Amino acid sequence: TCNVEMYPEAKPKAENKSIAPKTTKESIDREYLEYNEPKTVFPAEACDDLGGEFCQPDYQKGVY
């Protein structure tokens, strides 16, 4: 059997629907990085960063 205390469903109070939602449009300048450059990966982090064959026991043998 399940020993649980049950309570009635709680419903949020009704809000004033006549107020329009506040929306603003801000111009946000964002810089996007391009990941097309070679990256140095340490052998101990290769499984986490690259996955796949770098998580195989043969590759991880000399890492730890």
PyMOL Python script that loads the backbone (N, CA, C, O; Angstrom):
from pymol import cmd

cmd.read_pdbstr("""\
ATOM      1  N   THR A   1       0.836  -1.185   0.000  1.00  0.00           N
ATOM      2  CA  THR A   1       0.000   0.000   0.000  1.00  0.00           C
ATOM      3  C   THR A   1       0.877   1.243   0.000  1.00  0.00           C
ATOM      4  O   THR A   1       2.069   1.191   0.301  1.00  0.00           O
ATOM      5  N   CYS A   2       0.261   2.342  -0.341  1.00  0.00           N
ATOM      6  CA  CYS A   2       0.975   3.612  -0.446  1.00  0.00           C
ATOM      7  C   CYS A   2       0.489   4.536   0.667  1.00  0.00           C
ATOM      8  O   CYS A   2      -0.709   4.794   0.774  1.00  0.00           O
ATOM      9  N   ASN A   3       1.395   5.032   1.490  1.00  0.00           N
ATOM     10  CA  ASN A   3       1.050   5.912   2.596  1.00  0.00           C
ATOM     11  C   ASN A   3       1.309   7.355   2.166  1.00  0.00           C
ATOM     12  O   ASN A   3       2.436   7.840   2.258  1.00  0.00           O
ATOM     13  N   VAL A   4       0.262   8.040   1.695  1.00  0.00           N
ATOM     14  CA  VAL A   4       0.405   9.386   1.151  1.00  0.00           C
ATOM     15  C   VAL A   4      -0.671  10.291   1.717  1.00  0.00           C
ATOM     16  O   VAL A   4      -1.816   9.870   1.884  1.00  0.00           O
ATOM     17  N   GLU A   5      -0.309  11.542   2.016  1.00  0.00           N
ATOM     18  CA  GLU A   5      -1.310  12.529   2.413  1.00  0.00           C
ATOM     19  C   GLU A   5      -1.764  13.271   1.167  1.00  0.00           C
ATOM     20  O   GLU A   5      -0.936  13.832   0.449  1.00  0.00           O
ATOM     21  N   MET A   6      -3.063  13.284   0.896  1.00  0.00           N
ATOM     22  CA  MET A   6      -3.601  13.934  -0.294  1.00  0.00           C
ATOM     23  C   MET A   6      -4.190  15.291   0.083  1.00  0.00           C
ATOM     24  O   MET A   6      -4.820  15.432   1.132  1.00  0.00           O
ATOM     25  N   TYR A   7      -3.981  16.286  -0.776  1.00  0.00           N
ATOM     26  CA  TYR A   7      -4.515  17.623  -0.571  1.00  0.00           C
ATOM     27  C   TYR A   7      -5.319  18.021  -1.806  1.00  0.00           C
ATOM     28  O   TYR A   7      -5.060  17.506  -2.894  1.00  0.00           O
ATOM     29  N   PRO A   8      -6.291  18.927  -1.664  1.00  0.00           N
ATOM     30  CA  PRO A   8      -7.054  19.359  -2.839  1.00  0.00           C
ATOM     31  C   PRO A   8      -6.152  20.133  -3.806  1.00  0.00           C
ATOM     32  O   PRO A   8      -5.136  20.702  -3.408  1.00  0.00           O
ATOM     33  N   GLU A   9      -6.541  20.143  -5.069  1.00  0.00           N
ATOM     34  CA  GLU A   9      -5.768  20.829  -6.099  1.00  0.00           C
ATOM     35  C   GLU A   9      -5.728  22.328  -5.813  1.00  0.00           C
ATOM     36  O   GLU A   9      -6.758  22.936  -5.522  1.00  0.00           O
ATOM     37  N   ALA A  10      -4.546  22.915  -5.895  1.00  0.00           N
ATOM     38  CA  ALA A  10      -4.395  24.357  -5.691  1.00  0.00           C
ATOM     39  C   ALA A  10      -4.447  25.042  -7.044  1.00  0.00           C
ATOM     40  O   ALA A  10      -3.718  24.667  -7.962  1.00  0.00           O
ATOM     41  N   LYS A  11      -5.303  26.041  -7.171  1.00  0.00           N
ATOM     42  CA  LYS A  11      -5.429  26.767  -8.428  1.00  0.00           C
ATOM     43  C   LYS A  11      -4.960  28.200  -8.220  1.00  0.00           C
ATOM     44  O   LYS A  11      -5.256  28.797  -7.185  1.00  0.00           O
ATOM     45  N   PRO A  12      -4.229  28.768  -9.189  1.00  0.00           N
ATOM     46  CA  PRO A  12      -3.778  30.155  -9.043  1.00  0.00           C
ATOM     47  C   PRO A  12      -4.964  31.115  -9.071  1.00  0.00           C
ATOM     48  O   PRO A  12      -5.984  30.853  -9.708  1.00  0.00           O
ATOM     49  N   LYS A  13      -4.804  32.221  -8.372  1.00  0.00           N
ATOM     50  CA  LYS A  13      -5.867  33.223  -8.348  1.00  0.00           C
ATOM     51  C   LYS A  13      -5.978  33.877  -9.718  1.00  0.00           C
ATOM     52  O   LYS A  13      -4.974  34.067 -10.405  1.00  0.00           O
ATOM     53  N   ALA A  14      -7.193  34.218 -10.109  1.00  0.00           N
ATOM     54  CA  ALA A  14      -7.418  34.860 -11.405  1.00  0.00           C
ATOM     55  C   ALA A  14      -6.797  36.252 -11.394  1.00  0.00           C
ATOM     56  O   ALA A  14      -6.973  37.019 -10.448  1.00  0.00           O
ATOM     57  N   GLU A  15      -6.068  36.563 -12.464  1.00  0.00           N
ATOM     58  CA  GLU A  15      -5.437  37.873 -12.573  1.00  0.00           C
ATOM     59  C   GLU A  15      -6.293  38.783 -13.434  1.00  0.00           C
ATOM     60  O   GLU A  15      -7.188  38.327 -14.146  1.00  0.00           O
ATOM     61  N   ASN A  16      -6.013  40.056 -13.361  1.00  0.00           N
ATOM     62  CA  ASN A  16      -6.733  41.031 -14.166  1.00  0.00           C
ATOM     63  C   ASN A  16      -6.319  40.851 -15.627  1.00  0.00           C
ATOM     64  O   ASN A  16      -5.167  41.107 -15.976  1.00  0.00           O
ATOM     65  N   LYS A  17      -7.237  40.416 -16.478  1.00  0.00           N
ATOM     66  CA  LYS A  17      -6.938  40.117 -17.879  1.00  0.00           C
ATOM     67  C   LYS A  17      -6.893  41.368 -18.754  1.00  0.00           C
ATOM     68  O   LYS A  17      -6.487  41.292 -19.913  1.00  0.00           O
ATOM     69  N   SER A  18      -7.306  42.526 -18.214  1.00  0.00           N
ATOM     70  CA  SER A  18      -7.359  43.732 -19.033  1.00  0.00           C
ATOM     71  C   SER A  18      -5.980  44.359 -19.233  1.00  0.00           C
ATOM     72  O   SER A  18      -5.809  45.214 -20.102  1.00  0.00           O
ATOM     73  N   ILE A  19      -5.012  43.947 -18.447  1.00  0.00           N
ATOM     74  CA  ILE A  19      -3.669  44.506 -18.576  1.00  0.00           C
ATOM     75  C   ILE A  19      -2.931  43.744 -19.675  1.00  0.00           C
ATOM     76  O   ILE A  19      -2.794  42.522 -19.617  1.00  0.00           O
ATOM     77  N   ALA A  20      -2.464  44.482 -20.669  1.00  0.00           N
ATOM     78  CA  ALA A  20      -1.736  43.861 -21.779  1.00  0.00           C
ATOM     79  C   ALA A  20      -0.355  43.426 -21.289  1.00  0.00           C
ATOM     80  O   ALA A  20       0.255  44.109 -20.467  1.00  0.00           O
ATOM     81  N   PRO A  21       0.134  42.306 -21.785  1.00  0.00           N
ATOM     82  CA  PRO A  21       1.469  41.871 -21.371  1.00  0.00           C
ATOM     83  C   PRO A  21       2.529  42.878 -21.808  1.00  0.00           C
ATOM     84  O   PRO A  21       2.438  43.483 -22.877  1.00  0.00           O
ATOM     85  N   LYS A  22       3.521  43.038 -20.965  1.00  0.00           N
ATOM     86  CA  LYS A  22       4.589  43.984 -21.267  1.00  0.00           C
ATOM     87  C   LYS A  22       5.608  43.307 -22.172  1.00  0.00           C
ATOM     88  O   LYS A  22       6.263  42.345 -21.772  1.00  0.00           O
ATOM     89  N   THR A  23       5.734  43.806 -23.374  1.00  0.00           N
ATOM     90  CA  THR A  23       6.731  43.276 -24.291  1.00  0.00           C
ATOM     91  C   THR A  23       7.585  44.423 -24.787  1.00  0.00           C
ATOM     92  O   THR A  23       7.082  45.499 -25.110  1.00  0.00           O
ATOM     93  N   THR A  24       8.861  44.182 -24.841  1.00  0.00           N
ATOM     94  CA  THR A  24       9.779  45.182 -25.364  1.00  0.00           C
ATOM     95  C   THR A  24      10.676  44.517 -26.377  1.00  0.00           C
ATOM     96  O   THR A  24      11.016  43.341 -26.248  1.00  0.00           O
ATOM     97  N   LYS A  25      11.053  45.266 -27.371  1.00  0.00           N
ATOM     98  CA  LYS A  25      11.982  44.757 -28.367  1.00  0.00           C
ATOM     99  C   LYS A  25      13.282  45.522 -28.208  1.00  0.00           C
ATOM    100  O   LYS A  25      13.366  46.716 -28.497  1.00  0.00           O
ATOM    101  N   GLU A  26      14.288  44.807 -27.743  1.00  0.00           N
ATOM    102  CA  GLU A  26      15.594  45.415 -27.572  1.00  0.00           C
ATOM    103  C   GLU A  26      16.512  44.921 -28.674  1.00  0.00           C
ATOM    104  O   GLU A  26      16.451  43.764 -29.090  1.00  0.00           O
ATOM    105  N   SER A  27      17.345  45.802 -29.126  1.00  0.00           N
ATOM    106  CA  SER A  27      18.341  45.409 -30.108  1.00  0.00           C
ATOM    107  C   SER A  27      19.559  44.904 -29.347  1.00  0.00           C
ATOM    108  O   SER A  27      20.216  45.662 -28.635  1.00  0.00           O
ATOM    109  N   ILE A  28      19.850  43.624 -29.503  1.00  0.00           N
ATOM    110  CA  ILE A  28      20.968  43.020 -28.787  1.00  0.00           C
ATOM    111  C   ILE A  28      22.036  42.638 -29.800  1.00  0.00           C
ATOM    112  O   ILE A  28      21.787  41.869 -30.730  1.00  0.00           O
ATOM    113  N   ASP A  29      23.228  43.188 -29.603  1.00  0.00           N
ATOM    114  CA  ASP A  29      24.354  42.814 -30.454  1.00  0.00           C
ATOM    115  C   ASP A  29      24.991  41.563 -29.878  1.00  0.00           C
ATOM    116  O   ASP A  29      25.368  41.532 -28.706  1.00  0.00           O
ATOM    117  N   ARG A  30      25.109  40.533 -30.704  1.00  0.00           N
ATOM    118  CA  ARG A  30      25.707  39.286 -30.255  1.00  0.00           C
ATOM    119  C   ARG A  30      26.853  38.918 -31.172  1.00  0.00           C
ATOM    120  O   ARG A  30      26.804  39.137 -32.382  1.00  0.00           O
ATOM    121  N   GLU A  31      27.876  38.359 -30.574  1.00  0.00           N
ATOM    122  CA  GLU A  31      28.998  37.863 -31.357  1.00  0.00           C
ATOM    123  C   GLU A  31      28.912  36.345 -31.371  1.00  0.00           C
ATOM    124  O   GLU A  31      28.800  35.710 -30.323  1.00  0.00           O
ATOM    125  N   TYR A  32      28.964  35.776 -32.552  1.00  0.00           N
ATOM    126  CA  TYR A  32      28.902  34.330 -32.690  1.00  0.00           C
ATOM    127  C   TYR A  32      30.287  33.812 -33.048  1.00  0.00           C
ATOM    128  O   TYR A  32      30.947  34.337 -33.944  1.00  0.00           O
ATOM    129  N   LEU A  33      30.716  32.777 -32.339  1.00  0.00           N
ATOM    130  CA  LEU A  33      32.019  32.192 -32.593  1.00  0.00           C
ATOM    131  C   LEU A  33      31.912  31.135 -33.681  1.00  0.00           C
ATOM    132  O   LEU A  33      30.928  30.398 -33.755  1.00  0.00           O
ATOM    133  N   GLU A  34      32.922  31.072 -34.513  1.00  0.00           N
ATOM    134  CA  GLU A  34      32.977  30.019 -35.517  1.00  0.00           C
ATOM    135  C   GLU A  34      33.926  28.946 -35.012  1.00  0.00           C
ATOM    136  O   GLU A  34      35.063  29.233 -34.638  1.00  0.00           O
ATOM    137  N   TYR A  35      33.454  27.720 -35.004  1.00  0.00           N
ATOM    138  CA  TYR A  35      34.252  26.614 -34.495  1.00  0.00           C
ATOM    139  C   TYR A  35      34.863  25.824 -35.645  1.00  0.00           C
ATOM    140  O   TYR A  35      34.676  24.611 -35.741  1.00  0.00           O
ATOM    141  N   ASN A  36      35.588  26.510 -36.509  1.00  0.00           N
ATOM    142  CA  ASN A  36      36.214  25.817 -37.629  1.00  0.00           C
ATOM    143  C   ASN A  36      37.739  25.817 -37.514  1.00  0.00           C
ATOM    144  O   ASN A  36      38.432  25.436 -38.457  1.00  0.00           O
ATOM    145  N   GLU A  37      38.259  26.241 -36.371  1.00  0.00           N
ATOM    146  CA  GLU A  37      39.696  26.235 -36.132  1.00  0.00           C
ATOM    147  C   GLU A  37      40.085  24.956 -35.388  1.00  0.00           C
ATOM    148  O   GLU A  37      39.277  24.415 -34.633  1.00  0.00           O
ATOM    149  N   PRO A  38      41.318  24.465 -35.592  1.00  0.00           N
ATOM    150  CA  PRO A  38      41.769  23.295 -34.826  1.00  0.00           C
ATOM    151  C   PRO A  38      41.796  23.608 -33.335  1.00  0.00           C
ATOM    152  O   PRO A  38      42.001  24.755 -32.939  1.00  0.00           O
ATOM    153  N   LYS A  39      41.590  22.593 -32.517  1.00  0.00           N
ATOM    154  CA  LYS A  39      41.539  22.777 -31.075  1.00  0.00           C
ATOM    155  C   LYS A  39      42.488  21.796 -30.414  1.00  0.00           C
ATOM    156  O   LYS A  39      42.580  20.638 -30.824  1.00  0.00           O
ATOM    157  N   THR A  40      43.195  22.257 -29.391  1.00  0.00           N
ATOM    158  CA  THR A  40      44.052  21.370 -28.619  1.00  0.00           C
ATOM    159  C   THR A  40      43.196  20.652 -27.587  1.00  0.00           C
ATOM    160  O   THR A  40      42.478  21.282 -26.811  1.00  0.00           O
ATOM    161  N   VAL A  41      43.280  19.330 -27.587  1.00  0.00           N
ATOM    162  CA  VAL A  41      42.528  18.527 -26.629  1.00  0.00           C
ATOM    163  C   VAL A  41      43.525  17.656 -25.881  1.00  0.00           C
ATOM    164  O   VAL A  41      44.309  16.931 -26.493  1.00  0.00           O
ATOM    165  N   PHE A  42      43.492  17.728 -24.562  1.00  0.00           N
ATOM    166  CA  PHE A  42      44.378  16.907 -23.750  1.00  0.00           C
ATOM    167  C   PHE A  42      43.861  15.471 -23.727  1.00  0.00           C
ATOM    168  O   PHE A  42      42.649  15.256 -23.705  1.00  0.00           O
ATOM    169  N   PRO A  43      44.756  14.488 -23.732  1.00  0.00           N
ATOM    170  CA  PRO A  43      44.322  13.086 -23.764  1.00  0.00           C
ATOM    171  C   PRO A  43      43.319  12.731 -22.669  1.00  0.00           C
ATOM    172  O   PRO A  43      42.397  11.954 -22.916  1.00  0.00           O
ATOM    173  N   ALA A  44      43.478  13.284 -21.461  1.00  0.00           N
ATOM    174  CA  ALA A  44      42.566  12.961 -20.364  1.00  0.00           C
ATOM    175  C   ALA A  44      41.172  13.547 -20.588  1.00  0.00           C
ATOM    176  O   ALA A  44      40.206  13.082 -19.984  1.00  0.00           O
ATOM    177  N   GLU A  45      41.055  14.559 -21.447  1.00  0.00           N
ATOM    178  CA  GLU A  45      39.766  15.201 -21.703  1.00  0.00           C
ATOM    179  C   GLU A  45      39.167  14.792 -23.047  1.00  0.00           C
ATOM    180  O   GLU A  45      38.070  15.232 -23.390  1.00  0.00           O
ATOM    181  N   ALA A  46      39.870  13.956 -23.812  1.00  0.00           N
ATOM    182  CA  ALA A  46      39.427  13.606 -25.161  1.00  0.00           C
ATOM    183  C   ALA A  46      38.079  12.898 -25.159  1.00  0.00           C
ATOM    184  O   ALA A  46      37.242  13.176 -26.019  1.00  0.00           O
ATOM    185  N   CYS A  47      37.850  11.995 -24.218  1.00  0.00           N
ATOM    186  CA  CYS A  47      36.574  11.274 -24.171  1.00  0.00           C
ATOM    187  C   CYS A  47      35.429  12.246 -23.910  1.00  0.00           C
ATOM    188  O   CYS A  47      34.389  12.164 -24.563  1.00  0.00           O
ATOM    189  N   ASP A  48      35.611  13.178 -22.950  1.00  0.00           N
ATOM    190  CA  ASP A  48      34.559  14.144 -22.621  1.00  0.00           C
ATOM    191  C   ASP A  48      34.323  15.127 -23.768  1.00  0.00           C
ATOM    192  O   ASP A  48      33.179  15.449 -24.087  1.00  0.00           O
ATOM    193  N   ASP A  49      35.414  15.606 -24.390  1.00  0.00           N
ATOM    194  CA  ASP A  49      35.290  16.632 -25.431  1.00  0.00           C
ATOM    195  C   ASP A  49      34.891  16.066 -26.788  1.00  0.00           C
ATOM    196  O   ASP A  49      34.089  16.668 -27.502  1.00  0.00           O
ATOM    197  N   LEU A  50      35.452  14.903 -27.150  1.00  0.00           N
ATOM    198  CA  LEU A  50      35.265  14.378 -28.500  1.00  0.00           C
ATOM    199  C   LEU A  50      34.382  13.142 -28.564  1.00  0.00           C
ATOM    200  O   LEU A  50      33.700  12.914 -29.563  1.00  0.00           O
ATOM    201  N   GLY A  51      34.392  12.343 -27.499  1.00  0.00           N
ATOM    202  CA  GLY A  51      33.573  11.134 -27.471  1.00  0.00           C
ATOM    203  C   GLY A  51      34.052  10.094 -28.466  1.00  0.00           C
ATOM    204  O   GLY A  51      35.201  10.125 -28.905  1.00  0.00           O
ATOM    205  N   GLY A  52      33.167   9.174 -28.818  1.00  0.00           N
ATOM    206  CA  GLY A  52      33.448   8.164 -29.837  1.00  0.00           C
ATOM    207  C   GLY A  52      34.649   7.300 -29.537  1.00  0.00           C
ATOM    208  O   GLY A  52      34.772   6.743 -28.446  1.00  0.00           O
ATOM    209  N   GLU A  53      35.543   7.189 -30.518  1.00  0.00           N
ATOM    210  CA  GLU A  53      36.699   6.302 -30.397  1.00  0.00           C
ATOM    211  C   GLU A  53      37.638   6.714 -29.273  1.00  0.00           C
ATOM    212  O   GLU A  53      38.421   5.888 -28.803  1.00  0.00           O
ATOM    213  N   PHE A  54      37.583   7.964 -28.828  1.00  0.00           N
ATOM    214  CA  PHE A  54      38.467   8.432 -27.769  1.00  0.00           C
ATOM    215  C   PHE A  54      38.022   7.942 -26.393  1.00  0.00           C
ATOM    216  O   PHE A  54      38.738   8.133 -25.410  1.00  0.00           O
ATOM    217  N   CYS A  55      36.847   7.312 -26.312  1.00  0.00           N
ATOM    218  CA  CYS A  55      36.369   6.724 -25.059  1.00  0.00           C
ATOM    219  C   CYS A  55      36.664   5.229 -24.997  1.00  0.00           C
ATOM    220  O   CYS A  55      36.391   4.587 -23.983  1.00  0.00           O
ATOM    221  N   GLN A  56      37.215   4.673 -26.063  1.00  0.00           N
ATOM    222  CA  GLN A  56      37.509   3.241 -26.113  1.00  0.00           C
ATOM    223  C   GLN A  56      38.662   2.906 -25.166  1.00  0.00           C
ATOM    224  O   GLN A  56      39.560   3.725 -24.969  1.00  0.00           O
ATOM    225  N   PRO A  57      38.640   1.709 -24.581  1.00  0.00           N
ATOM    226  CA  PRO A  57      39.698   1.310 -23.636  1.00  0.00           C
ATOM    227  C   PRO A  57      41.102   1.392 -24.231  1.00  0.00           C
ATOM    228  O   PRO A  57      42.048   1.720 -23.515  1.00  0.00           O
ATOM    229  N   ASP A  58      41.262   1.098 -25.536  1.00  0.00           N
ATOM    230  CA  ASP A  58      42.596   1.160 -26.142  1.00  0.00           C
ATOM    231  C   ASP A  58      43.170   2.570 -26.075  1.00  0.00           C
ATOM    232  O   ASP A  58      44.364   2.733 -25.824  1.00  0.00           O
ATOM    233  N   TYR A  59      42.348   3.587 -26.294  1.00  0.00           N
ATOM    234  CA  TYR A  59      42.831   4.963 -26.243  1.00  0.00           C
ATOM    235  C   TYR A  59      43.017   5.419 -24.796  1.00  0.00           C
ATOM    236  O   TYR A  59      43.979   6.121 -24.486  1.00  0.00           O
ATOM    237  N   GLN A  60      42.111   5.028 -23.920  1.00  0.00           N
ATOM    238  CA  GLN A  60      42.149   5.471 -22.530  1.00  0.00           C
ATOM    239  C   GLN A  60      43.198   4.733 -21.696  1.00  0.00           C
ATOM    240  O   GLN A  60      43.446   5.106 -20.549  1.00  0.00           O
ATOM    241  N   LYS A  61      43.816   3.691 -22.257  1.00  0.00           N
ATOM    242  CA  LYS A  61      44.760   2.857 -21.514  1.00  0.00           C
ATOM    243  C   LYS A  61      45.893   3.672 -20.894  1.00  0.00           C
ATOM    244  O   LYS A  61      46.206   3.465 -19.722  1.00  0.00           O
ATOM    245  N   GLY A  62      46.509   4.574 -21.621  1.00  0.00           N
ATOM    246  CA  GLY A  62      47.637   5.327 -21.095  1.00  0.00           C
ATOM    247  C   GLY A  62      47.265   6.676 -20.519  1.00  0.00           C
ATOM    248  O   GLY A  62      48.147   7.452 -20.155  1.00  0.00           O
ATOM    249  N   VAL A  63      45.983   6.973 -20.429  1.00  0.00           N
ATOM    250  CA  VAL A  63      45.556   8.305 -20.006  1.00  0.00           C
ATOM    251  C   VAL A  63      45.592   8.457 -18.496  1.00  0.00           C
ATOM    252  O   VAL A  63      46.116   9.451 -17.993  1.00  0.00           O
ATOM    253  N   TYR A  64      45.049   7.496 -17.762  1.00  0.00           N
ATOM    254  CA  TYR A  64      44.982   7.621 -16.301  1.00  0.00           C
ATOM    255  C   TYR A  64      45.885   6.626 -15.635  1.00  0.00           C
ATOM    256  O   TYR A  64      45.959   6.585 -14.407  1.00  0.00           O
TER     257      TYR A  64
END
""", "prot")
cmd.dss("prot")
cmd.show_as("cartoon", "prot")
cmd.util.cbc("prot")
cmd.orient("prot")
